[in-house]
Amino acid sequence: MNSEEEFFDAETGLESDDSCEVSFKDALVFDSKKVTDGSTAHENGVWERRKTLPAEMISRNNFSIWNILKKCVGMELSKIAMPVVFNEPLSFLQRISEYMEHTHLIHKACSLSDSIDRMQVIAAFAVSAVASQWERTGKPFNPLLGETYELIREEERYRLISEQVSHHPPISAFHAQSLKQEFEFHGSIYPKLKFWGKSVEAEPQGTMTLELLKHKEAYTWVNPMCCVHNIILGKLWIEQYGTVEILNHSTGDKCVLNFKPCGMFGKELHRVEGYIQDKSKKKQRVIYGKWTECIYSVDPKVYDVYKKTEKKAGADCKKQKQVTLDGAEGEEADEMPEVQETVTVIPGSALLWRITPRPAHSAKMYNFTSFSMTLNELEPSMGRLLPPTDCRLRPDIRAMENGDIDTASTEKERLEEKQRAARRERSKDEEEWSTRWFHLGTNPYTGAEDWLYNGGYFDRNYTDSPGIY
């Protein structure tokens, strides 16, 4: 636990506010035969996942979000209809699956014998799960009621199923499991978004639960707050802030992570700092770094010595330079602070996680990571195997991915109208929507209400399934 080699890895939204409940009962199923999405197959027949999207990001320069949001200050945005141009070509269910980009960290935790060592890696996983939000200013499509998404990655030894279980309020449930019975990772997310004049704040209500089956351990936490600045004027930029507590319900170990707000001069931009304590509340490790860059751990005593030295050096520097705050208020936009120097590594630290660089063309493709680029891909024969509720078959998302904004907008409106009609019919018949793969129950570790997986999705046969399937 004292070298970077022991913990080294690679790099993971913003919630959606699409309105109007839509189900797949009346949705058109996209014709997968017409897809040209940049995917390739090797000469030996091995499928290679795509590295780009079919078309570049649609320009938003000629659209003003102010005309839509000026009457919504302080309101929750889940019921506000937004033009499709402000979306990115992914459903929120697909965005949730980006938590799994760093599954290798879970595998690492499974392999460790010490509970504090495991907690370090789980803490890195919790941070990495929000890393893909960096510069992702487009909103994912709000999932249609009954929509599903499956993600199977045999090389990473896991599979995931998610379902939109409610639309008002919007709730997305997911369940991921190891192909070798090593872990289960699940949760339900109810994103609450509010507009505050110059920014949109997203509160990701809902608990993440990670079970390490071999160790008979369960960890729970809630993701930090997310804020998108300069919605009306200036360059969009994102910050995460708030306290995240990760609890090991089996051992009593706890990790407290503080995602620091930007601050007046941006000194704390992107920074994460915290500690791990055992059940007797004794600090065992200090965690520090940036959620956009890397995370380290170090012995608390070493950290305290370093901070005292740093504080003294800062005090000496302050004597030589007076800082004024003139002009700090009244700005037209919340200017993004200059990104500070990379994380200063304290001697004796262990590297837990480092972000994977995004592809060179990422800025032209909604700032997607390499992992994100693959989520809406239709592999050969997949269209025949997926249920008609899968995100990949949504015509509005597919059209936007292909750069056809007019069709995307038309299809979005069509689905919204069909949803309104379906909801009116259910209301007339006093019929409640019935979820398929999840049920409302109690989280066995927190005791709170949660959506739990029924099981059976990957054993299903859709050829004779009734209803929306």
N, C-alpha and C positions, 0 to 999 in steps of 0.2 A: 504493500500500500504506500510505498514511498517513491515511486518512479512513474513517469508519464506512460511508460510502456504498459503498466498494469491496467490503466483505464484510458483507452483511446478509441474514438469512434468517429462516425460521421454525423450529419444534422437531424421538428415539425414545428374556426377562422372567424374571420370576421363573420358574425352572424348575419343572416339574411333578413330583409324586411319586406319581401314580396308579399302582397296581400292576397286575399281571396282564396279561400279553401278550394282545393282542386283534387279530385280523385282520379284514379286511372280507369274507373269503370267506363268512362266515355272518351278517354284520350286515344288519339291516333297512335298506333305503334309505328315507330320509325323503321323504314326499310333499310336494314343493315347492308343490303347489297350495293347501296349507293354511296357508301362511306369511302372517302379517300382522305385518310387522316395522317399520312406521313409514316405509317408503320411499315416495317420491312421484314422480309423473311430471308434468312441465310440460304445459301445454295444447298446446304445439307438438310434444309427443311426445318431448322430450329427457329422458332419465332423470336424476333428481337423487338422489344418494346420501343415505342416511338420516342424520339428525343425532341420533338417539336410539335406544335399544334398545326392543324391544316391551314390556318390563316392568322395573320397578325392581329393584335388587339385593335378593337374598333375605337376610333378617336372620340373623345368626349368634349372636344373643344367648343363645339357649337351647341352644347346643351347646358342649361343652368338648373342646378338643383335648388336654387333659392326660391324659384317660383312655386316649388312643391312644398318646401319645408318652412317657409316664412311664417306659417300659421301653426306650426307644430312645436314651438319652443317649449321644452319641459314635458312633452308628451312621449308616451311609448310609441315606437314606430312600427310595431308588428302589423298594424292594420292600415298603414299608409301605402297606397299603390305607388310604385316607383317605375320610371321608364326602364326598359330592359337594357338600355345603353350603360346604365350604372352597375350592371351585374358583371360577373365573370362567368365563363361557361362551365360551371360546376354546380351541382346541387349541394346544399348544406350537408346532406348525408355523405357526399363524397369528401367534403371538406373535413368532416369528422374523422374520416378514415386516414387523414394525414397524421393523426396521432401515431399511426403504426409505422411511419417511416423509419423509426428508430427502434424497431423491435429487437435488434441485436443487443440493446441495453437490458431488456428484460431477460434475454437468454443469458447475458453475463451475470445478472443478479441470481438467476437460478443456479448458476455454477459455483457460487460463493458459499462458504461454510459459516461465515461470521455475520450476525444480523446487522451490525453497524456497517459492515462493508456492503451488504445488500442495500441498506437504506441509502447509502451514498449514490449508488447506481440508479435506484428508483428516483431519487431527487433529480438526478441528471435527466432521466426519462421525462419527468414531469415538466422540466424546463424545456426540453427539446420538443415536447408536444405542442408548444405554442410558437416555436421559432419560425414556422412557415408563414406566420402572420406578418412578418416584417415586410413592409412595402406593399402588402396585398390590400389595396384600397378599393378594389371592386367587391361588390356584395355577391355571395353565392345565391343561386335561386332558392327561394323558400321551397322546401319539399312539398309535394302534393300529398294530400291525406291518403295514406295507404302505400305511398311510394316506398320502395326498398332499394338497397344497394348491397351487393356482395363483392368482396375482395378476397381472392385466394392467391397467396404467394407461397408456393411450395418451397422455393429456395430459402425463404425466411421462416418456413415451418409454421405458418398460421393461416387462419381464414377468419373473415369478419362478415357479419350480417347486420344491417341497420334498417330501421323502419320508422316512418313518420307516424307516430301513434296519436297525435293530436294536432289540430291546426289553430284553434283558439282556446287556450294559449298554444303557441307552436312548440311542440315537444318532439325531440328526436331521440330514439333509443338505439343503442348499439351493443353488440356482444362479439368479442374476438376471442378465439381459442387457439391454443397450440395444437398442431397436428400430432404432437407426441405427448399430449397431456402434461405439459410442463407448466402452463399458466392459463388463466382466464382474465380478460380485461373487459370491463363493461361499465355502462353508465347511461343516464338519460340527461339531456341538456335542454333547458328552457331559456333561450337567450332573450334578455330584456334590453331593448335599445331605446335610448333617449337622445333627443336633439337639444343641445344647449346653446344655440345661436351660432357659434363658430366650430362646434365639434359634435361628434356623435359618440356617446358612451355605451359600451356593450358590457352588460353584467351577465356572465355565463353561469346562471343558476343551474345546479345539478352536480351530483357527486361522481367522481371517477373512482372505480374500485378495481384494484389489481390483486389477483390471488396467485401466489406462487405455490402450486399444488404439492411439489416435492417437500417444501419446507412447512407446509400447512400454515401459511401466513397470508394475511389480507391487509392491504394498504388502501387508505381512502384519502382523497383530497378534492378541493374545488379549485378550478383554474382562476388566474388573476383577472382583474378588470382590464378592458381594452378600450382605448380612446383613439378615434381618428380626428385629427385636427385639420382646420382650414377647409371645412366642407364648402364654405361659400367663396372664400377668397384666399389666394395663395397656394403654395404647394402642399398637397396632402402628405401627412406623416403620422405615424402610429407610435403610441407608447403603451406599455403594459405596466400596471401598478397594483399594489395591494399585497396582503399577506396570504401566503399559501401554507397550510399546515398539513403535512403528510403524517398519518398515524399508522403505525404497525399494531393492529389490534391483537396480535398474538403475543408480542413481546413487551409492548408498552413503549417502545422506542418512538421518538417523534422527531420530525425534521420541520423547522420553521424557516420558510423562505420569504424574504422581503423583496418584492419587485418594486424598485424605487421609482417614484415619479421623477419627471425630468428636472424640476427645480428651475430657479430663476435664470441661471446661465448654462443650463444643460449639463452640469457636471455629473449628474447621476443618470443621464440618459442611458437606457437599456440595462442598467446595472441590477444585479441580483446578489443579495447577501443574506446569509442565514447560518444556521447551526443544526447539528444533530445532537439530541440528548437521549440518554437511556431512561429506563423506567424510574430511576431514582433522581431524575432531572439533572444528572451530571453531564456537562457538555463533553462530547466525544470528538466531534470534528466541526470545523467551520467550513461553510460552502460559500464560494464567491465567484464572480465572473459576470458575463453578459448573456442575456437570452438570445442575442443576435450573433454571438461569437463563440464562446466557450465557457465551461464551468470547471472549477478546480475545488479540491478540498485540502485542508491543512490542519495540523494539530492546533487546538485552541491557544495553547501557551505560546507557540511560535507566532500565531496571528496577533495576539495581544502585544507582544514585543514589537512586531512590525508596525502596528497601528500607533503605538506610542511614539516610535521613531518618526513615523510619517506626520503625526500631529505636531511634533516639535519643529520639524522642517517646515511645515505649513505656517506655523506661528512666526518663525523667523522671516519667512518670505512676506508675510502680511505686514510686518513692520516696515518693509522697504517699499511697499506699493499700496496706495489707497485706492479702494474700489468705490466708484460712485454708481448710483442707481438712476441717474437722470435719464429720462426718456424710456424707462422700462415699462411704463404704462401707456395706454391709449393707442397701441399699435393696431393697425387695420387687420393684421393676420397674426396668428400664433406662429411666429417664425421658428422653423426647426433649428435647434442649436447645432453648431458644428459638432460632428461626431468626435468624441474624445479619443485620445490615444488608445491603442489596444490594451487589454487587461495586463496589468503589471503582475507578474508571477512572483509570489512569495516563495523564497527558497524552502525546499522541503515539501512543496505542494504536489499533489497527484492530479493529473488531468483526467477528468471524468467524461468529458464530451466536447467535441469541436464540431461546429457547423460545416456542412458540406457546401462548397461554393456553388452558386447557382449557374446555370448555363449562360453563355455570353449573350444569347438572344432573349434572356428572361424578361428584360424590361419591355420588349415588344410583344410579349405574350403574357400579359397580366401579372408579371413578376412571379410566375409559377416556378417552383422548384422542379428538378428533374423528376422527382416522384409524382408531383402534381400533374405533370404533362401526360402521365400514363393513365390517369384515373378514369377518363371518359373514353378510353380507347376500346374499340370493339375488335377483339382478336378473331381469327378465322373460326367459324362455326359457333362463336359465342352467342350470336343473335338467336340461334335455334335452341340454345340451352337456357337462356335467361328467362325469368318470368316476365310477363308484360308490365310489371310494376317497376322494373329496374331503371335507375336514372339514365343509363346509357341509351335508352330507347325514347327519351323525351324529345319531341321534335323541336321545342323552343331552344333547349340547351344545345342540341346538335346544330341547329341553324346558326346560333351565335358563334359556336366554335368554328364553323365554316365561313364566318365573316358575313353572313347574310342577316343583317340587322332587321330588315323589313319583315322577312319571314319569321324571325325570332319574336318580334313584337306582335305580329298577327297571331302566331301560335300561342303565345302567352295569354293574349286577350281571349282567344277561343277557349283555352283550358279554364281560365277564370270564370267565364260565363257558364260553361258546362258545370263547373263546381257549384256555382250559385244555384243552378237548377237542381242539381243533385241534393244539395243541402235543403232546399225548399221541399223537395219530395220527402226527405227523411223527417223533416219537421212536421209535415202534413200527416204522415203516417205514425208520428211519435216514435220513430225508429232511431236507435242509437247506433253510432258507428262502431263496428266490431273490428278490433285489431287482430292480426293474424299470428305474428311471431313473438309478441311480447304481451305481458299482462301487468296490470298495476298491482304491486304488492309492497312488501317491506324489505328494505335492505337489511340483511341479517347482521351487518356489522355496525351500522349507524342507527338502526331502528327507525330511519326516516322513510317516507313514502318513496318508492322507486319503481321504474319499469324493468321487469325481469324477463329474461329470455325463456320462451317456452320449450326451445329445442326443436329438432326435426327439420329445420330448413334445408340442410344439406342432404337430407335423405328423401326430399320431396320428388314428386313426378308431376310436372305441370301439364302434361298432355291431356289429362281429363279433370283438371282442377276447376271447380266452379267459381263464379263471381269474377272478381278482377284478376284472378290468376288464370 
